[in-house]
Every structure is written in C-alpha cells, then in structure tokens.
C-alpha cells in the first residue's frame, strides 16, 4: 500500500442546500488548499453536485489522494479516533452546516483538538469585518464545551479575502479568445456575453434577446450549463453544456459582459476583470437587496465617472428586482459605451483585490495560529488573532 500524501489534513464538510453553489465553493476551497501543499477530505452530502466541475488537473489531485471525496453519510461510521485515517488536523464546516456528531465527539476527546472553523457566506456588508475571526464557545448540544471560529470571506484586508488559486492572473493574461473558442460552438460572435442566473420571470424573462437587438449586430450570449438546443438562425442566445470550473473561468475571460449569480460565479467574474452584473440569491424578505447595495458601495467607491456608477448601480438593482426590470437594458447600454470606462474600472478592481491575501492562504495561517486553542474561561465571543 502506498503512503498517503504529505501535508496537513483538512476535514471539510459541505451540505448542498440549493442549486450547486455550495458544492462549487467547497470544491474551489479543496483545490486551493491542495495547491498550497495541504490534504483535504471533502465530505459532501450530494457528491453528484460536483459532477462536471473538475478538469484534468483536479482529477489528478483526486487520483493522488491529495483531495479525497467522501460521502457525508459515511462520517457517522468512520473511526475518527484511529491514528491512521482519524480526524484531520483542521476542521472546516461550510456555511454553518454543522459537522456530523461523530466528528464533534471525536474532536471533544482530543487533548489537542484541531481548530474548528466555520467558513461563512461571502458578503460586502459591514458586519463581516466585525465578525471575521471571532471565537464562539459552544454552550449546548453535542459540542458543548468546545469552540469554533468564524471565518468570513470578503473584499477588504480586514476579512478573509477571496478564493484565488496561484497563477490566476498570469493565466488570464495569457488567455486568447480566438484560439480558445471551441469549434463545436459554431461561429464566434463579434461581441460575447455570458449568462448564468437564477430563473427570470415577467419583464426580465426575455431581456438578453432585447439587449442584443437593441445594442447592435454581432452580439451573442452564451448560456453555459443549459441543455443543448437547436437555436433558430440569428438567435442571440446559445445554450452550452456544463463547463468545468476552469472552463467557465475561460468563458468569463472571453466575454465583454458576464451575468452571474450566487457566490462562486460572482467571485470568478471579478477575477475575470470584465464588466459583470450580479444576481444575488433571491430572499423572500428582500434581504438580498441590502447585500447587492453593500457590494455596489465598495465596487463603485472609486469609479471614474458618476454616470458609470449610476448606470451600473441601476443595472444591478434592476436584475435583482429593486428597480423596474425595463431599466436594465438601457442601463447596460449606457455602461458599456467605451467612453464610460467600465472595462477599465473592472480591471482596476480585479488588480486591487489581487493585491490582498487570498482566502486559502489566510485560512491556513489562521488555523495554524489557533491550533489547540481552548475555550476562554469567561465564555462568550472574543475577537480572534486573525
């Protein structure tokens, strides 16, 4: 039997709540940790949600054992106390999913328990900076007497940063749209946009077609992750099959405008350094509107043109339902005029984010600092050193 790969072992737990976004972020985290010399066991309750995300490099990580995919249901039958194959040196729960009881119990028996980190959802809201790095002793339930840390992704140095693999900027700069475009996709439009959004209804349902017809000839949309269809001649929206995560990145790099949703594609659109519009996960109480506005406040804080800021803000709000849907196409039309400078602003925003430490590197350092920490005697939440 071959020896297991070297490196600190992380147990990462993920439940797929809706769509495939949680799984996508978990897989990005696993591969980012692996690229930095770590080992990952990714425990997930719907392994099928990962289907199609991995490329050949990712498959090699799995084949080598550097990333070990496990079914969540198997955790309660796993011996986390054994010296070989037991609980890892790091424990991460994605988005407050609560690790299985067997994991919590095994951690409680450790003389030097591994850091337990709750990796939270991404937001630009002000509470993120206040909450990042807080310790939370657990006062009830199976984990009573233990503690965990809250780790928040974000857009400023006072947060955990964003997932960004080594060499991303160089790969993006070397990307050539003309040679990347798949021959099976037919003729490449002169101007390309990508569509990855939640279902649209009412006035928003046909806006991509309306945009293409209004904005001028040669414009085409790629809707990746959709069942292939037979488009009518001249149809500006083309359905593509599901892309790997690296393939989707290259689609974003190739487009003049990207429409994205949720968290993973939202982050990748920013790394693309191209204009984009984000559709936040819709919430019944309208809480997503505050999330969109909080991001826009940061994204547009140093924009060159007040007119561009107004148009981009209006486009985001119209797509998310806090402004009339019919304002979306005219707002995008104004924002994408070369003189408005949106493309330049998008590149500058990506460069500013790239100057900050990436999430995986910060997470490794944070866990190292809190290895073997105990619950404070006074209880309650206290700021962490991270």
C-alpha positions as CSV (number, residue, x, y, z in Angstrom):
1,X,0.0,0.0,0.0
2,X,1.4,3.4,-0.9
3,X,1.9,6.0,1.8
4,X,-0.7,8.8,2.0
5,X,0.4,12.2,0.6
6,X,2.2,14.6,2.8
7,X,0.7,17.8,4.2
8,X,-1.7,18.9,6.9
9,X,-5.1,17.1,6.6
10,X,-8.2,19.1,6.5
11,X,-11.7,17.7,7.0
12,X,-14.1,19.9,5.1
13,X,-17.9,19.3,5.4
14,X,-20.4,20.6,3.0
15,X,-24.2,20.3,2.6
16,X,-25.8,21.2,-0.7
17,X,-28.6,23.4,0.2
18,X,-29.8,24.7,-3.2
19,X,-28.6,24.5,-6.7
20,X,-24.8,23.7,-6.9
21,X,-23.3,26.8,-5.4
22,X,-22.3,25.4,-2.0
23,X,-20.6,22.4,-3.8
24,X,-18.8,24.7,-6.2
25,X,-17.3,26.9,-3.4
26,X,-16.3,23.7,-1.4
27,X,-14.6,22.3,-4.4
28,X,-12.8,25.6,-5.1
29,X,-11.6,25.6,-1.5
30,X,-10.4,22.0,-1.6
31,X,-8.4,22.5,-4.8
32,X,-7.0,25.9,-3.5
33,X,-5.8,24.2,-0.3
34,X,-4.3,21.3,-2.3
35,X,-2.4,23.7,-4.5
36,X,-0.8,25.0,-1.3
37,X,0.5,21.7,0.0
38,X,-2.5,20.7,2.1
39,X,-4.5,17.5,2.0
40,X,-8.3,17.6,2.0
41,X,-11.1,15.2,2.8
42,X,-14.2,16.7,1.4
43,X,-17.3,15.3,3.0
44,X,-20.4,16.2,1.0
45,X,-24.0,15.0,1.2
46,X,-24.6,15.2,-2.6
47,X,-21.5,14.1,-4.4
48,X,-23.4,14.3,-7.7
49,X,-23.4,18.1,-7.3
50,X,-19.7,18.1,-8.1
51,X,-20.2,16.3,-11.4
52,X,-18.6,18.2,-14.3
53,X,-16.7,20.7,-12.2
54,X,-13.3,19.0,-12.2
55,X,-10.7,19.3,-15.0
56,X,-7.8,17.0,-15.7
57,X,-5.6,18.8,-13.1
58,X,-8.4,18.3,-10.5
59,X,-8.8,14.7,-11.4
60,X,-5.0,14.3,-10.7
61,X,-5.5,15.8,-7.2
62,X,-8.2,13.1,-6.5
63,X,-6.2,10.3,-8.0
64,X,-3.2,11.1,-5.9
65,X,-5.3,11.3,-2.7
66,X,-4.5,14.9,-2.2
67,X,-8.2,15.6,-2.4
68,X,-10.3,12.7,-1.0
69,X,-14.0,12.9,-1.8
70,X,-16.2,11.3,0.9
71,X,-20.0,10.8,1.3
72,X,-21.3,12.7,4.3
73,X,-23.4,9.7,5.3
74,X,-20.2,7.7,5.8
75,X,-18.9,10.0,8.5
76,X,-21.0,8.5,11.3
77,X,-19.5,5.1,10.5
78,X,-15.9,6.4,10.2
79,X,-13.4,5.9,13.1
80,X,-12.2,9.4,13.7
81,X,-10.2,8.3,16.7
82,X,-7.8,6.0,14.9
83,X,-4.2,7.2,14.5
84,X,-4.3,6.5,10.8
85,X,-7.3,8.0,8.9
86,X,-8.8,9.6,12.0
87,X,-9.8,13.2,12.5
88,X,-7.7,15.7,10.5
89,X,-5.6,18.5,11.9
90,X,-8.1,21.0,10.6
91,X,-11.9,21.0,10.7
92,X,-14.0,23.3,8.4
93,X,-17.8,23.5,8.1
94,X,-19.0,25.2,5.1
95,X,-21.7,27.8,5.7
96,X,-22.7,26.6,9.2
97,X,-23.6,23.1,8.0
98,X,-22.8,21.5,11.4
99,X,-20.4,18.6,11.2
100,X,-21.7,15.1,12.0
101,X,-22.0,14.1,15.7
102,X,-19.2,11.5,15.3
103,X,-16.8,14.2,14.2
104,X,-17.8,16.5,17.1
105,X,-17.5,13.7,19.6
106,X,-14.0,12.7,18.4
107,X,-12.8,16.3,18.5
108,X,-14.0,16.6,22.1
109,X,-11.9,13.6,23.1
110,X,-8.7,15.2,21.7
111,X,-6.2,16.5,24.1
112,X,-5.2,19.0,21.4
113,X,-8.3,19.5,19.3
114,X,-8.0,20.7,15.7
115,X,-9.2,24.2,15.0
116,X,-12.9,24.1,14.1
117,X,-13.6,26.9,11.5
118,X,-17.0,27.9,10.2
119,X,-16.4,29.3,6.7
120,X,-19.3,31.7,6.2
121,X,-21.0,33.1,3.1
122,X,-19.5,36.0,1.2
123,X,-20.9,39.5,1.8
124,X,-19.7,43.1,1.5
125,X,-21.9,44.1,4.4
126,X,-20.2,45.9,7.4
127,X,-20.9,43.1,9.9
128,X,-18.3,40.9,8.0
129,X,-15.3,42.9,9.2
130,X,-16.7,43.0,12.7
131,X,-17.4,39.2,12.8
132,X,-14.4,37.8,11.0
133,X,-12.1,35.9,13.3
134,X,-14.4,35.7,16.3
135,X,-14.3,32.7,18.6
136,X,-17.6,31.2,19.6
137,X,-17.6,28.8,22.6
138,X,-20.5,26.2,22.2
139,X,-22.6,26.2,25.3
140,X,-25.2,23.5,24.5
141,X,-25.8,20.4,22.4
142,X,-23.3,17.6,21.4
143,X,-20.5,20.1,21.0
144,X,-20.9,21.7,24.5
145,X,-17.6,22.8,25.9
146,X,-15.9,23.1,22.5
147,X,-15.3,26.2,20.4
148,X,-15.2,27.2,16.8
149,X,-14.0,30.2,14.9
150,X,-15.9,32.3,12.3
151,X,-14.0,33.0,9.1
152,X,-15.6,35.4,6.7
153,X,-14.6,35.9,3.0
154,X,-14.7,39.5,1.9
155,X,-13.3,42.3,-0.2
156,X,-11.1,44.2,2.3
157,X,-7.9,43.4,4.2
158,X,-10.0,43.1,7.4
159,X,-11.7,40.0,6.1
160,X,-10.6,36.5,5.0
161,X,-10.3,37.5,1.3
162,X,-11.4,35.6,-1.8
163,X,-10.6,32.2,-3.2
164,X,-7.8,32.7,-5.8
165,X,-5.5,30.0,-7.0
166,X,-1.8,30.6,-7.7
167,X,-1.1,31.9,-11.2
168,X,-4.6,33.0,-11.9
169,X,-3.7,36.5,-13.1
170,X,-1.0,35.1,-15.4
171,X,-3.3,32.5,-16.9
172,X,-5.9,35.2,-17.5
173,X,-3.4,37.4,-19.2
174,X,-2.2,34.6,-21.4
175,X,-5.7,33.6,-22.5
176,X,-6.5,34.1,-26.2
177,X,-10.2,34.1,-27.1
178,X,-9.7,33.3,-30.7
179,X,-7.8,30.1,-30.0
180,X,-9.9,29.0,-27.0
181,X,-13.3,29.2,-28.8
182,X,-14.5,25.6,-29.3
183,X,-15.1,24.6,-33.0
184,X,-18.2,22.7,-32.0
185,X,-19.8,26.0,-30.8
186,X,-20.1,27.4,-34.3
187,X,-19.1,30.8,-35.4
188,X,-17.8,33.1,-32.7
189,X,-19.9,36.3,-32.2
190,X,-18.1,39.5,-32.6
191,X,-19.2,40.5,-29.1
192,X,-19.8,37.9,-26.4
193,X,-21.7,37.9,-23.2
194,X,-22.3,35.0,-20.7
195,X,-25.5,34.2,-18.8
196,X,-25.6,32.3,-15.6
197,X,-28.5,33.5,-13.5
198,X,-31.5,32.3,-11.5
199,X,-34.8,31.8,-13.3
200,X,-36.3,35.0,-14.6
201,X,-39.9,35.8,-15.0
202,X,-42.1,38.6,-16.2
203,X,-40.4,41.6,-17.8
204,X,-36.9,40.1,-17.2
205,X,-37.6,36.8,-19.0
206,X,-36.5,38.0,-22.4
207,X,-34.1,40.7,-21.6
208,X,-30.9,39.1,-23.1
209,X,-32.6,39.0,-26.6
210,X,-33.9,42.5,-26.1
211,X,-30.4,43.7,-25.2
212,X,-28.8,42.0,-28.2
213,X,-31.3,43.5,-30.6
214,X,-31.0,47.0,-29.1
215,X,-27.3,47.1,-28.6
216,X,-26.3,46.3,-32.1
217,X,-25.4,43.5,-34.6
218,X,-22.8,40.9,-33.8
219,X,-23.8,40.4,-30.1
220,X,-24.2,36.9,-28.8
221,X,-24.9,35.4,-25.4
222,X,-23.6,32.0,-24.1
223,X,-25.8,30.3,-21.5
224,X,-23.5,27.6,-20.1
225,X,-24.9,24.8,-18.0
226,X,-28.0,24.5,-20.1
227,X,-29.2,21.5,-22.2
228,X,-28.0,22.0,-25.8
229,X,-30.8,23.3,-28.0
230,X,-31.2,23.9,-31.7
231,X,-31.1,27.7,-32.0
232,X,-33.0,29.4,-34.7
233,X,-30.8,31.2,-37.2
234,X,-29.9,34.6,-35.7
235,X,-30.9,33.6,-32.2
236,X,-28.5,35.7,-29.9
237,X,-28.7,33.2,-27.0
238,X,-26.7,29.9,-27.4
239,X,-27.0,27.1,-24.9
240,X,-23.8,25.3,-24.0
241,X,-23.3,22.2,-21.9
242,X,-21.9,22.3,-18.4
243,X,-18.3,23.6,-18.2
244,X,-15.6,22.6,-15.7
245,X,-14.8,25.4,-13.3
246,X,-11.6,26.2,-15.2
247,X,-13.5,26.1,-18.5
248,X,-16.1,28.5,-17.0
249,X,-13.3,30.8,-15.9
250,X,-12.1,31.0,-19.5
251,X,-15.6,31.8,-20.7
252,X,-15.7,34.7,-18.3
253,X,-12.3,35.9,-19.6
254,X,-13.7,35.8,-23.1
255,X,-16.8,37.9,-22.6
256,X,-17.5,41.6,-22.8
257,X,-20.1,41.3,-20.2
258,X,-20.8,38.5,-17.7
259,X,-24.1,37.9,-15.9
260,X,-23.5,35.8,-12.8
261,X,-25.3,34.6,-9.7
262,X,-24.8,33.4,-6.1
263,X,-21.2,33.3,-4.8
264,X,-18.8,31.2,-6.9
265,X,-19.5,32.8,-10.3
266,X,-19.8,36.2,-8.6
267,X,-16.2,35.9,-7.4
268,X,-14.9,34.4,-10.7
269,X,-16.5,37.3,-12.7
270,X,-14.5,39.7,-10.6
271,X,-11.2,37.8,-11.2
272,X,-12.0,38.0,-14.9
273,X,-11.5,41.7,-14.8
274,X,-14.5,42.3,-17.1
275,X,-17.8,44.2,-16.7
276,X,-20.4,42.0,-14.9
277,X,-23.8,42.1,-13.3
278,X,-24.6,40.0,-10.3
279,X,-27.9,38.4,-9.3
280,X,-27.8,37.7,-5.6
281,X,-29.7,34.7,-4.3
282,X,-33.3,35.9,-4.0
283,X,-34.7,36.0,-0.5
284,X,-38.4,36.4,0.3
285,X,-37.8,39.2,2.8
286,X,-35.8,41.2,0.3
287,X,-32.6,40.9,2.4
288,X,-30.6,40.3,-0.8
289,X,-31.2,43.9,-1.9
290,X,-29.0,45.1,1.1
291,X,-26.3,42.6,0.0
292,X,-26.3,44.0,-3.5
293,X,-26.2,47.6,-2.4
294,X,-23.4,46.9,0.1
295,X,-21.3,45.3,-2.7
296,X,-22.0,48.2,-5.1
297,X,-20.9,50.7,-2.4
298,X,-17.5,49.1,-2.4
299,X,-17.3,48.2,-6.1
300,X,-18.2,51.8,-7.2
301,X,-16.4,53.7,-4.5
302,X,-13.5,54.9,-6.7
303,X,-15.2,54.7,-10.1
304,X,-14.0,57.5,-12.5
305,X,-17.4,58.6,-13.8
306,X,-20.5,59.3,-11.8
307,X,-22.6,58.4,-14.8
308,X,-21.0,55.0,-15.0
309,X,-21.7,54.4,-11.3
310,X,-25.3,55.4,-11.7
311,X,-25.8,53.1,-14.7
312,X,-24.0,50.1,-13.1
313,X,-26.0,50.5,-9.9
314,X,-29.2,50.7,-11.8
315,X,-28.4,47.6,-13.9
316,X,-27.6,45.6,-10.7
317,X,-30.8,46.7,-9.0
318,X,-33.0,46.1,-12.0
319,X,-31.7,42.5,-12.3
320,X,-32.3,41.9,-8.6
321,X,-35.8,43.4,-8.6
322,X,-35.3,46.6,-6.6
323,X,-35.7,48.7,-9.7
324,X,-38.1,48.2,-12.6
325,X,-36.9,45.5,-15.0
326,X,-37.3,47.7,-18.1
327,X,-34.4,49.9,-16.8
328,X,-31.9,47.0,-17.1
329,X,-31.2,47.1,-20.9
330,X,-30.8,50.9,-21.2
331,X,-28.6,51.0,-18.1
332,X,-26.3,48.3,-19.6
333,X,-26.3,50.1,-22.9
334,X,-25.0,53.3,-21.3
335,X,-22.5,51.5,-19.0
336,X,-20.9,49.5,-21.9
337,X,-20.2,52.6,-24.0
338,X,-16.4,52.7,-24.4
339,X,-16.3,56.2,-23.1
340,X,-17.9,55.2,-19.8
341,X,-14.8,53.2,-18.8
342,X,-16.5,50.1,-17.2
343,X,-13.9,47.7,-18.7
344,X,-11.1,49.9,-17.3
345,X,-12.7,50.0,-13.9
346,X,-13.2,46.2,-13.9
347,X,-9.5,45.6,-14.5
348,X,-8.6,48.1,-11.8
349,X,-11.0,46.4,-9.3
350,X,-9.5,43.0,-10.0
351,X,-6.0,44.3,-9.5
352,X,-6.9,45.8,-6.2
353,X,-8.4,42.5,-5.0
354,X,-5.3,40.7,-6.2
355,X,-3.1,42.9,-4.0
356,X,-4.8,41.3,-0.9
357,X,-4.0,37.9,0.5
358,X,-6.2,35.1,-0.9
359,X,-8.6,33.1,1.2
360,X,-6.9,29.8,1.3
361,X,-3.6,31.3,2.3
362,X,-5.3,33.3,5.1
363,X,-7.2,30.2,6.2
364,X,-4.1,28.1,6.5
365,X,-2.3,30.9,8.6
366,X,-5.4,31.4,10.7
367,X,-5.7,27.7,11.5
368,X,-2.0,27.5,12.3
369,X,-2.4,30.3,14.8
370,X,-5.3,28.7,16.6
371,X,-4.0,25.1,16.6
372,X,-5.0,23.5,20.0
373,X,-6.8,26.6,21.4
374,X,-9.2,26.2,24.3
375,X,-12.5,27.8,25.2
376,X,-11.9,31.1,27.2
377,X,-12.9,30.6,30.9
378,X,-15.3,33.6,30.8
379,X,-17.2,32.2,27.7
380,X,-18.8,34.4,25.1
381,X,-17.4,35.6,21.7
382,X,-14.0,37.1,21.7
383,X,-12.0,38.6,18.8
384,X,-9.6,36.2,17.3
385,X,-6.0,37.0,16.4
386,X,-6.8,36.7,12.8
